[in-house]
Amino acid sequence: MKNHFSIKPLPHIHFGTGSIKNLVKVAKGYGKKTLLLTGANSFVSSEHWQHLKKQFADHAIDYSLEHVHSEPSPAVIDKIVSRYIDASIDCVTAIGGGAVLDAGKAVSAMLVTGESVKLFLEGVGAKTPDGRKIPFIAIPTTSGTGSETTSNAVITEIGENGFKKSLRHDNYIPDIAIIDPELTLACPPGVTISCSLDAFSQLVESYLSTKSSFYSEDLAYGAIRRIAPSLIPVCRQEGTLDDRSSMSYGAMISGITLSNAGLGVIHGLASTIGGRYNIPHGVVCGSLMATANELTLRKLRKSGCDSTALKKYSRLGRLFSTYKGKSQDYYQDSFIEFLHMITVELKVPLLSEYGLKGNDICDIAKMSGCKNNPVQLDQEEMESLLQQRIA
């Protein structure tokens, strides 16, 4: 555990049911010309959109609407930017899932540079972002990526030489984040499960991270404790609005903790897989979570090199166990059993259902990082992890 740390910047956060009503007021503070990005259809088909359009009209705010139908590619970002580069946009607002928020984040930056976003992606382009952007407001309609509190936008190009890379600068953190749990009620069941497991995996990985600090650990553990009773009811579509609020809070915090502590092997693999296959990010994370943590715990026990990580696994197990006064080993195993249980209970798909084949495993393992994981996994172990999620 480290007691020396720095804290990345945060947006001005408006959290709570009905908080989307704050949008017009904060958007108007930047000017009267807004570029609005949403997903395919769900938000614009909702009553929230009808109310919002009326508010825009009442306050004489001129808006342009763009739809982001999937994880944003460089081509999608560049196309949107080309349409509005000379439109004198005062503010960019993104309302949707993590993909929409990432798109909005990238558009707000590229509207200033006027260049292709691909030139600025980590590990892809040769240029370094300078941090300039048009004011950006992030409004999540899912409880997943935590993009509303991160300073990076994940951009994806799918294919044999595809990638899933970040446009990153501390200044790219949203200026305003409006988190209204009521917006997540319309989320389809499959998306709810995928996003919930993404947020859960981010909290667990950042809590266990070798880069964690007092700050990130307290935030991550507190959020896991808060979502523990709500995770399964929400994924079963049985959760209350309070449960949805807990998940929205957990997703928001996961963005903060991943920014400050980093993530582990699950997201290292998810980044590589996401660049090659059209698999929802949360599905990859949910599919790998039980096997990755089981392998990590097994190697930690065998090496005996990190008692702090083992204690953390015990603390996690206590959150999901009904039994008191058991041993540390019992609670560690209990946490892994819980992860396997929800994988089955929530019918998390195998990766092979999306086209990932056994002969792809070696390359994926070679290209994937294990940074910040409590213990380093070798090539063979990474391949074994993936093999367990192939039919």
LOLUM-734761 format. One record per residue (C-alpha): residue number from 1; chain; residue in three letters; x, y, z. Coordinates in Angstrom, 3 decimals, padded with zeros to 6 digits. Example, Ala and Ser with C-alpha at 12.3 -4.5 7.8 and 13.67 -1.06 7.14 Angstrom:
# LOLUM-734761
- seq mol type u v w
- 1 A ALA 012.300 -004.500 007.800
- 2 A SER 013.670 -001.060 007.140
//
This chain:
# LOLUM-734761
- seq mol type u v w
- 1 A MET 000.000 000.000 000.000
- 2 A LYS 001.397 003.374 -000.987
- 3 A ASN 000.847 006.570 000.971
- 4 A HIS 002.387 008.878 -001.650
- 5 A PHE 000.040 009.735 -004.485
- 6 A SER -001.302 012.463 -006.719
- 7 A ILE -004.941 012.834 -007.729
- 8 A LYS -006.055 013.291 -011.308
- 9 A PRO -008.551 016.099 -012.014
- 10 A LEU -012.283 015.520 -011.747
- 11 A PRO -015.231 017.078 -013.563
- 12 A HIS -017.884 019.112 -011.817
- 13 A ILE -020.255 016.272 -010.940
- 14 A HIS -024.044 016.484 -010.708
- 15 A PHE -025.311 013.155 -009.339
- 16 A GLY -028.861 012.034 -008.601
- 17 A THR -032.269 011.210 -009.993
- 18 A GLY -033.546 014.043 -012.146
- 19 A SER -030.130 015.683 -012.458
- 20 A ILE -030.396 015.730 -016.269
- 21 A LYS -032.565 018.799 -015.736
- 22 A ASN -029.322 020.658 -015.022
- 23 A LEU -028.100 020.192 -018.589
- 24 A VAL -029.677 023.238 -020.202
- 25 A LYS -028.458 025.538 -017.443
- 26 A VAL -024.841 024.346 -017.584
- 27 A ALA -024.790 024.164 -021.391
- 28 A LYS -026.091 027.723 -021.633
- 29 A GLY -023.142 028.816 -019.497
- 30 A TYR -020.840 027.956 -022.416
- 31 A GLY -022.910 029.593 -025.137
- 32 A LYS -025.973 028.932 -027.287
- 33 A LYS -024.587 026.526 -029.874
- 34 A THR -024.299 022.895 -028.754
- 35 A LEU -023.248 019.749 -030.586
- 36 A LEU -025.158 016.828 -029.073
- 37 A LEU -024.028 013.208 -029.503
- 38 A THR -026.300 010.283 -028.578
- 39 A GLY -026.517 006.565 -029.264
- 40 A ALA -028.631 004.900 -031.918
- 41 A ASN -032.242 005.343 -030.770
- 42 A SER -032.956 004.665 -027.110
- 43 A PHE -032.417 008.154 -025.684
- 44 A VAL -034.068 010.080 -028.532
- 45 A SER -037.071 007.737 -028.208
- 46 A SER -037.486 008.560 -024.519
- 47 A GLU -039.569 011.156 -022.743
- 48 A HIS -036.325 012.656 -021.410
- 49 A TRP -035.467 013.724 -024.963
- 50 A GLN -038.861 015.351 -025.454
- 51 A HIS -038.390 017.383 -022.266
- 52 A LEU -034.856 018.288 -023.248
- 53 A LYS -035.849 019.523 -026.716
- 54 A LYS -038.462 021.777 -025.130
- 55 A GLN -035.906 023.170 -022.688
- 56 A PHE -033.470 023.874 -025.518
- 57 A ALA -036.199 025.734 -027.380
- 58 A ASP -037.316 027.668 -024.281
- 59 A HIS -033.742 028.830 -023.644
- 60 A ALA -032.959 029.561 -027.313
- 61 A ILE -030.172 026.980 -027.436
- 62 A ASP -029.307 025.889 -030.959
- 63 A TYR -028.289 022.223 -031.075
- 64 A SER -027.069 019.834 -033.756
- 65 A LEU -027.604 016.107 -033.250
- 66 A GLU -025.243 013.270 -034.194
- 67 A HIS -025.682 009.534 -033.538
- 68 A VAL -022.870 007.159 -032.562
- 69 A HIS -024.017 003.617 -033.290
- 70 A SER -021.052 001.602 -031.954
- 71 A GLU -017.623 001.959 -030.383
- 72 A PRO -016.129 005.012 -032.102
- 73 A SER -013.556 004.479 -034.836
- 74 A PRO -011.152 007.136 -036.141
- 75 A ALA -013.330 007.398 -039.257
- 76 A VAL -016.454 008.134 -037.195
- 77 A ILE -014.701 010.836 -035.144
- 78 A ASP -013.097 012.437 -038.194
- 79 A LYS -016.409 012.492 -040.076
- 80 A ILE -018.250 014.264 -037.265
- 81 A VAL -015.416 016.756 -036.803
- 82 A SER -015.350 017.560 -040.529
- 83 A ARG -019.026 018.521 -040.406
- 84 A TYR -018.677 020.964 -037.502
- 85 A ILE -015.097 022.249 -037.696
- 86 A ASP -016.332 025.629 -038.948
- 87 A ALA -019.636 025.701 -037.061
- 88 A SER -018.434 027.734 -034.043
- 89 A ILE -019.655 025.105 -031.554
- 90 A ASP -019.662 026.426 -027.959
- 91 A CYS -020.075 023.086 -026.221
- 92 A VAL -020.131 019.345 -026.965
- 93 A THR -022.580 017.186 -024.997
- 94 A ALA -022.626 013.383 -025.102
- 95 A ILE -025.625 011.454 -023.767
- 96 A GLY -025.282 007.681 -023.946
- 97 A GLY -023.114 004.720 -023.048
- 98 A GLY -019.353 004.722 -022.761
- 99 A ALA -018.861 004.624 -026.525
- 100 A VAL -020.924 007.791 -026.991
- 101 A LEU -019.112 009.549 -024.155
- 102 A ASP -015.725 008.579 -025.596
- 103 A ALA -016.823 009.852 -028.995
- 104 A GLY -017.926 013.153 -027.506
- 105 A LYS -014.659 013.490 -025.629
- 106 A ALA -012.647 012.924 -028.817
- 107 A VAL -014.813 015.242 -030.914
- 108 A SER -014.489 018.064 -028.380
- 109 A ALA -010.700 017.784 -028.654
- 110 A MET -010.409 017.296 -032.408
- 111 A LEU -012.714 020.231 -033.175
- 112 A VAL -009.858 022.394 -031.898
- 113 A THR -006.952 020.613 -033.602
- 114 A GLY -008.765 019.984 -036.906
- 115 A GLU -006.643 016.875 -037.518
- 116 A SER -007.404 013.153 -037.625
- 117 A VAL -007.778 011.633 -034.177
- 118 A LYS -005.651 008.665 -035.273
- 119 A LEU -002.564 010.887 -035.247
- 120 A PHE -002.933 011.379 -031.476
- 121 A LEU -003.774 007.849 -030.294
- 122 A GLU -001.371 006.153 -027.876
- 123 A GLY 000.694 003.511 -029.632
- 124 A VAL -000.747 004.444 -033.026
- 125 A GLY -000.090 008.088 -033.871
- 126 A ALA 003.107 010.109 -033.621
- 127 A LYS 001.581 013.315 -032.243
- 128 A THR 001.058 014.270 -028.598
- 129 A PRO -002.285 015.858 -027.614
- 130 A ASP -001.917 019.413 -026.330
- 131 A GLY -005.032 019.290 -024.134
- 132 A ARG -007.050 021.953 -025.941
- 133 A LYS -010.742 021.199 -026.352
- 134 A ILE -014.199 022.675 -026.617
- 135 A PRO -016.093 022.455 -023.287
- 136 A PHE -017.486 018.953 -022.865
- 137 A ILE -020.470 017.648 -020.880
- 138 A ALA -020.803 013.890 -020.268
- 139 A ILE -024.145 012.264 -019.401
- 140 A PRO -024.036 008.451 -019.081
- 141 A THR -027.154 006.379 -019.773
- 142 A THR -025.434 003.161 -018.675
- 143 A SER -023.480 002.179 -015.563
- 144 A GLY -020.309 000.813 -017.099
- 145 A THR -017.119 002.423 -018.364
- 146 A GLY -016.959 005.413 -016.019
- 147 A SER -015.944 007.556 -019.003
- 148 A GLU -017.741 010.465 -017.357
- 149 A THR -014.827 010.739 -014.890
- 150 A THR -011.828 009.744 -017.044
- 151 A SER -009.456 011.803 -019.170
- 152 A ASN -009.155 009.341 -022.052
- 153 A ALA -011.362 008.433 -024.996
- 154 A VAL -011.095 004.845 -026.240
- 155 A ILE -011.050 004.684 -030.038
- 156 A THR -011.409 001.341 -031.837
- 157 A GLU -010.521 000.068 -035.277
- 158 A ILE -011.612 -003.555 -035.681
- 159 A GLY -009.749 -006.007 -037.911
- 160 A GLU -006.693 -008.213 -038.201
- 161 A ASN -004.465 -005.188 -037.584
- 162 A GLY -007.079 -003.458 -035.473
- 163 A PHE -006.568 -001.621 -032.211
- 164 A LYS -008.329 -000.265 -029.171
- 165 A LYS -006.300 002.748 -028.096
- 166 A SER -006.755 005.914 -026.088
- 167 A LEU -006.730 009.602 -026.868
- 168 A ARG -005.494 010.895 -023.534
- 169 A HIS -004.755 014.171 -021.758
- 170 A ASP -005.668 015.345 -018.254
- 171 A ASN -007.523 018.288 -019.806
- 172 A TYR -009.828 015.905 -021.673
- 173 A ILE -011.672 015.106 -018.465
- 174 A PRO -015.301 016.253 -018.955
- 175 A ASP -015.927 019.748 -017.670
- 176 A ILE -019.320 018.637 -016.389
- 177 A ALA -020.567 015.118 -015.604
- 178 A ILE -024.303 014.697 -015.082
- 179 A ILE -025.113 011.256 -013.676
- 180 A ASP -028.849 010.594 -013.516
- 181 A PRO -029.552 006.945 -012.520
- 182 A GLU -033.056 007.225 -013.948
- 183 A LEU -031.566 007.317 -017.452
- 184 A THR -030.289 003.749 -016.983
- 185 A LEU -033.791 002.301 -016.495
- 186 A ALA -034.320 002.011 -020.258
- 187 A CYS -031.061 000.108 -020.759
- 188 A PRO -031.674 -003.302 -022.453
- 189 A PRO -030.985 -006.383 -020.271
- 190 A GLY -027.893 -007.515 -022.193
- 191 A VAL -026.360 -004.051 -022.125
- 192 A THR -027.140 -003.717 -018.413
- 193 A ILE -025.264 -006.949 -017.653
- 194 A SER -022.319 -006.050 -019.867
- 195 A CYS -021.959 -002.563 -018.401
- 196 A SER -022.450 -003.676 -014.795
- 197 A LEU -019.703 -006.284 -015.120
- 198 A ASP -017.405 -003.728 -016.746
- 199 A ALA -017.821 -001.337 -013.803
- 200 A PHE -017.433 -004.195 -011.307
- 201 A SER -014.260 -005.472 -012.975
- 202 A GLN -012.778 -001.961 -013.080
- 203 A LEU -013.408 -001.461 -009.380
- 204 A VAL -011.909 -004.851 -008.481
- 205 A GLU -008.869 -004.436 -010.736
- 206 A SER -008.109 -000.920 -009.526
- 207 A TYR -008.552 -002.038 -005.904
- 208 A LEU -006.055 -004.888 -006.416
- 209 A SER -003.697 -002.831 -008.597
- 210 A THR -000.017 -002.623 -007.701
- 211 A LYS -000.347 001.140 -008.336
- 212 A SER -003.152 001.593 -005.809
- 213 A SER -002.993 004.150 -003.000
- 214 A PHE -004.970 005.001 000.133
- 215 A TYR -007.125 007.212 -002.057
- 216 A SER -007.907 004.740 -004.830
- 217 A GLU -008.299 001.757 -002.503
- 218 A ASP -010.773 003.504 -000.218
- 219 A LEU -012.814 004.713 -003.183
- 220 A ALA -012.796 001.345 -004.974
- 221 A TYR -013.583 -000.766 -001.918
- 222 A GLY -016.325 001.614 -000.807
- 223 A ALA -017.950 001.462 -004.234
- 224 A ILE -017.714 -002.353 -004.382
- 225 A ARG -019.354 -002.539 -000.961
- 226 A ARG -022.111 -000.240 -002.186
- 227 A ILE -022.856 -002.183 -005.374
- 228 A ALA -022.558 -005.638 -003.754
- 229 A PRO -026.276 -005.993 -002.896
- 230 A SER -027.416 -004.318 -006.123
- 231 A LEU -025.325 -006.013 -008.812
- 232 A ILE -027.398 -009.158 -009.326
- 233 A PRO -030.866 -007.532 -008.921
- 234 A VAL -029.971 -004.863 -011.501
- 235 A CYS -028.628 -007.453 -013.940
- 236 A ARG -031.812 -009.506 -013.497
- 237 A GLN -033.902 -006.393 -014.229
- 238 A GLU -035.310 -006.655 -010.700
- 239 A GLY -033.425 -003.754 -009.130
- 240 A THR -035.017 -000.656 -007.675
- 241 A LEU -034.050 002.888 -008.590
- 242 A ASP -031.876 002.840 -005.465
- 243 A ASP -030.064 -000.203 -006.882
- 244 A ARG -029.601 001.636 -010.168
- 245 A SER -028.232 004.609 -008.234
- 246 A SER -025.697 002.358 -006.523
- 247 A MET -024.552 000.993 -009.884
- 248 A SER -024.330 004.492 -011.386
- 249 A TYR -022.240 005.545 -008.412
- 250 A GLY -020.020 002.475 -008.772
- 251 A ALA -019.427 003.158 -012.468
- 252 A MET -018.599 006.801 -011.768
- 253 A ILE -016.102 005.812 -009.065
- 254 A SER -014.570 003.116 -011.284
- 255 A GLY -013.578 005.840 -013.730
- 256 A ILE -011.828 007.727 -010.949
- 257 A THR -010.030 004.681 -009.561
- 258 A LEU -008.866 003.324 -012.919
- 259 A SER -007.492 006.771 -013.766
- 260 A ASN -005.503 006.896 -010.542
- 261 A ALA -004.518 003.241 -010.013
- 262 A GLY -004.677 001.574 -013.423
- 263 A LEU -006.157 -001.831 -014.254
- 264 A GLY -004.917 -005.418 -014.580
- 265 A VAL -004.840 -008.426 -016.859
- 266 A ILE -008.568 -008.422 -017.678
- 267 A HIS -008.432 -005.019 -019.316
- 268 A GLY -005.037 -005.786 -020.830
- 269 A LEU -006.631 -008.687 -022.692
- 270 A ALA -009.852 -006.778 -023.382
- 271 A SER -007.939 -004.060 -025.198
- 272 A THR -006.341 -006.555 -027.582
- 273 A ILE -009.504 -008.592 -028.106
- 274 A GLY -011.598 -005.465 -028.701
- 275 A GLY -009.339 -004.399 -031.557
- 276 A ARG -009.719 -007.745 -033.332
- 277 A TYR -013.334 -008.725 -032.730
- 278 A ASN -016.621 -006.918 -032.534
- 279 A ILE -017.255 -007.956 -028.927
- 280 A PRO -018.835 -005.548 -026.397
- 281 A HIS -016.118 -004.469 -023.981
- 282 A GLY -018.170 -005.383 -020.907
- 283 A VAL -018.786 -008.881 -022.274
- 284 A VAL -015.037 -009.466 -022.551
- 285 A CYS -014.451 -008.211 -019.007
- 286 A GLY -017.347 -010.196 -017.565
- 287 A SER -016.313 -013.335 -019.425
- 288 A LEU -012.724 -013.192 -018.145
- 289 A MET -013.333 -011.972 -014.609
- 290 A ALA -013.694 -015.279 -012.760
- 291 A THR -010.912 -017.130 -014.569
- 292 A ALA -008.478 -014.196 -014.417
- 293 A ASN -008.962 -013.672 -010.693
- 294 A GLU -008.805 -017.392 -009.960
- 295 A LEU -005.490 -017.702 -011.785
- 296 A THR -004.125 -014.556 -010.141
- 297 A LEU -005.111 -015.754 -006.666
- 298 A ARG -003.627 -019.208 -007.261
- 299 A LYS -000.289 -017.718 -008.341
- 300 A LEU -000.267 -015.262 -005.422
- 301 A ARG -000.713 -018.114 -002.973
- 302 A LYS 001.999 -020.169 -004.635
- 303 A SER 004.521 -017.326 -004.697
- 304 A GLY 003.626 -015.938 -001.280
- 305 A CYS 005.129 -012.652 -002.430
- 306 A ASP 002.245 -010.247 -001.841
- 307 A SER 000.344 -010.666 001.401
- 308 A THR -001.359 -007.300 000.826
- 309 A ALA -003.088 -008.560 -002.326
- 310 A LEU -004.172 -011.745 -000.528
- 311 A LYS -005.669 -009.651 002.266
- 312 A LYS -007.541 -007.619 -000.331
- 313 A TYR -009.003 -010.783 -001.850
- 314 A SER -010.147 -011.763 001.649
- 315 A ARG -011.835 -008.401 002.154
- 316 A LEU -013.632 -008.793 -001.184
- 317 A GLY -014.787 -012.273 -000.230
- 318 A ARG -016.299 -011.006 003.021
- 319 A LEU -018.474 -008.593 001.050
- 320 A PHE -020.075 -011.455 -000.895
- 321 A SER -020.215 -014.116 001.814
- 322 A THR -022.964 -014.708 004.381
- 323 A TYR -020.600 -016.466 006.804
- 324 A LYS -018.660 -014.733 009.565
- 325 A GLY -015.471 -015.687 011.359
- 326 A LYS -013.944 -017.783 008.577
- 327 A SER -010.290 -017.911 007.510
- 328 A GLN -008.646 -015.621 004.974
- 329 A ASP -008.354 -018.540 002.553
- 330 A TYR -012.068 -019.213 002.903
- 331 A TYR -013.015 -015.660 001.957
- 332 A GLN -010.551 -015.588 -000.929
- 333 A ASP -012.119 -018.756 -002.334
- 334 A SER -015.565 -017.363 -001.600
- 335 A PHE -014.905 -014.357 -003.830
- 336 A ILE -013.771 -016.555 -006.717
- 337 A GLU -016.845 -018.766 -006.253
- 338 A PHE -019.034 -015.652 -006.400
- 339 A LEU -017.424 -014.605 -009.684
- 340 A HIS -017.999 -018.051 -011.190
- 341 A MET -021.578 -018.016 -009.918
- 342 A ILE -022.483 -014.721 -011.568
- 343 A THR -020.786 -015.819 -014.804
- 344 A VAL -023.256 -018.719 -014.930
- 345 A GLU -026.213 -016.936 -013.358
- 346 A LEU -026.031 -013.995 -015.745
- 347 A LYS -025.283 -016.228 -018.751
- 348 A VAL -022.125 -014.335 -019.640
- 349 A PRO -021.196 -015.489 -023.171
- 350 A LEU -018.082 -017.412 -024.079
- 351 A LEU -015.681 -015.384 -026.220
- 352 A SER -015.952 -018.010 -028.943
- 353 A GLU -019.565 -016.951 -029.466
- 354 A TYR -018.155 -013.773 -031.005
- 355 A GLY -015.702 -015.559 -033.281
- 356 A LEU -012.607 -015.834 -031.097
- 357 A LYS -010.906 -019.136 -031.989
- 358 A GLY -008.327 -021.290 -030.298
- 359 A ASN -005.677 -020.510 -032.898
- 360 A ASP -006.004 -016.788 -032.047
- 361 A ILE -005.131 -017.282 -028.397
- 362 A CYS -001.339 -017.296 -028.741
- 363 A ASP -001.227 -013.960 -030.604
- 364 A ILE -003.713 -012.314 -028.241
- 365 A ALA -001.732 -013.375 -025.181
- 366 A LYS 001.528 -012.112 -026.740
- 367 A MET 000.044 -008.718 -027.538
- 368 A SER -001.694 -008.172 -024.182
- 369 A GLY -000.304 -006.504 -021.094
- 370 A CYS -000.498 -007.571 -017.476
- 371 A LYS 000.521 -004.219 -016.014
- 372 A ASN -000.673 -003.453 -012.466
- 373 A ASN -001.979 -007.003 -011.924
- 374 A PRO -001.195 -008.224 -008.353
- 375 A VAL 001.075 -010.872 -009.901
- 376 A GLN 002.524 -011.118 -013.397
- 377 A LEU 001.149 -013.893 -015.604
- 378 A ASP 003.362 -015.512 -018.219
- 379 A GLN 002.445 -016.366 -021.812
- 380 A GLU 001.284 -019.879 -020.965
- 381 A GLU -000.894 -018.647 -018.113
- 382 A MET -002.482 -015.956 -020.263
- 383 A GLU -003.263 -018.552 -022.926
- 384 A SER -004.761 -020.858 -020.316
- 385 A LEU -006.969 -018.038 -019.056
- 386 A LEU -008.318 -017.394 -022.554
- 387 A GLN -008.703 -021.085 -023.370
- 388 A GLN -011.192 -021.464 -020.517
- 389 A ARG -013.499 -018.972 -022.241
- 390 A ILE -013.485 -020.785 -025.594
- 391 A ALA -016.116 -023.427 -026.260
//
